Amino acid sequence: MYLLIVLGFRSDPTTPRYAIVNGAAAPFVLLNADAESRLRFPADCSEEAAKVTWLYREFERIFHTHPNIDRVVIKKGEFTQGDNNAKRVASYQEAALLLYCGLHNKPVVTKIYTSLGTRSAQVRDHAIARVGQTTRYWDSKMADAVIAAWWGATNP
């Protein structure tokens, strides 16, 4: 059994990405392939608290626009010894989505590459093969969001 609509999310210090996948369609459909898939912070949004607040409001807007989202899967950052402030900022973004989901009773899980059945070097190819790709701004972070949504649709 596949879930109907899954939001996949990949944090990024400057441009977080998200994918909305229809898991009931055969083959799966990337609903925002030709639409918005990246969240760009406004120029005046430079402080961490302002960015998290702005992003939380973007989550409210996305869920209002797509009220039929059944589940959320976050491709979380994979920490290494060389972690830096950018990784902390990305963690704050993930926390904002976790908070939104918790407050709105949306099932949410976090995953790393291993648990998503891919690797960083293969994520683009796997995303295209399993779901598809966006028509604009296609990159590895967007592929992460697509793979996260795909995983959520295939693992109820």
N, C-alpha and C positions, 0 to 999 in steps of 0.2 A: 504494500500500500504506500502510495506517495502522498506527501502533503501537497496542498494546492499551491500556495504562494510562500516563497522563502526569500528573506532578505539576507544577502551576504554582505559583510562589511570588512573593509581593510583600512586601518588607521594610517595616517601619514601626517607629519608635522605641518605641511603646507596645504595638501589637497587630499583629504580622505576620499575613499572610493566606495561605492556600493552597487550591488547587483540585485535585481529582483527577478527571480526565476519562477516560472509556472511549472511546477512539478507534475501536474496532472496531464499536461500536453505530451503527446508522443510524436516526435522527440520533444525534449524540454525546450521551453521558449524563454529567451532572455528578454523580459518585458521592457527593459530600458536600454536595449541595444542601440536605438536611434535617438534616445532622449538623454536627459541628465543622468550622469553616472559619477560625477565628481563634485565635491563640495569645496568651493573656494572661499576662503575667509575674506571678509571685506577688508579693505586697506586699513581702516581705522581699528581693526580688531587685532591688536598685537600682543596683549598680555594674556597669559595662560588662562586666567579666570574668565576673561571676555571670550576667548576662543571656545572654551568648554560650554559656556552659557549659550553662545551663538549656535554651536553644534547641537546642543540639546534641543534648541528651538527648531533647527533643521530636521531633527528626528521627529518632532511633533508634526511638522509640515509633511514629511514623507509618509508617515502613518495616517495622517488625515487624507492625503491624496490616494493612498493605497490601503484602505481600511481592512482589506481581505488578507493582509500578510498574516500567515499562520505561525511563523517561527522565524527566529533570527540566529544566524551563525556568524560569529566573529572570527576572522583569521587573525589571531593575536600575534604580536611581535615575538620573535624568537631571540631571546637574550643571550648575549655573549660577554666575554670579558671586556670587550671594547665598548660597552654600552655608554651612551652619552645622554645629554639632555633631550635630544630628539626622541629617543626611545621612551623617556618619561612622559613627554608630551603625548606621544602616541598612546601610552597607557591611560592617560587622562581621557582621551577620546573614547577608548574602549569602555572605560568606567562610565562615561556619560550615557552610552548606549545600554550598558548593563543596568544602570539606574532607571532609564526610561522604560526598559522592558519589565523590570521589577515592579515599578509603580503602575504599569498598565497591563499586568498579568500576561505578558507575551513570553512564551518559552524562548530561552536563549541559551546557547552553549558557545564555548570558546574552543578553538582548535589550533593546532600547529600543523606544519606540512605533513609530518608522519601520520597523524591521525586523519588527515584529509586524503591520504593515498597519493601524494605527489611530492615533488621536491622543488626547490626554488628554480633550478635549471630547467625543469619540465613543465612548470605550472601554466605557461602560455599555451603550449601544445595540448595539454590535458584539458584546459578550459575550452578551447576551440572544439576539440573532439567530443566533449561531453555535453556542452551547451551551445557554445558559439562565442562571438566576440562583439564588442561595441564597434560602431562605425567610426567613432571619433575617440581620440585620447586613449587608444588601446596601449596598455603597458602591463608590466608584471603585477603591479598593485591591483589593477582592475581584474586581471586574471585571478588573483587571490580572492577577490570578492566573488567572482563567478564560481570558482571552485568551492568556496564556503557555502554559497547558496545551493549548488549542486549537491554537496554532501548533505545539507539539511533536507533536501527533497528526497534523497534516496535512503536516508537513515532516520525514519520516524521515531 
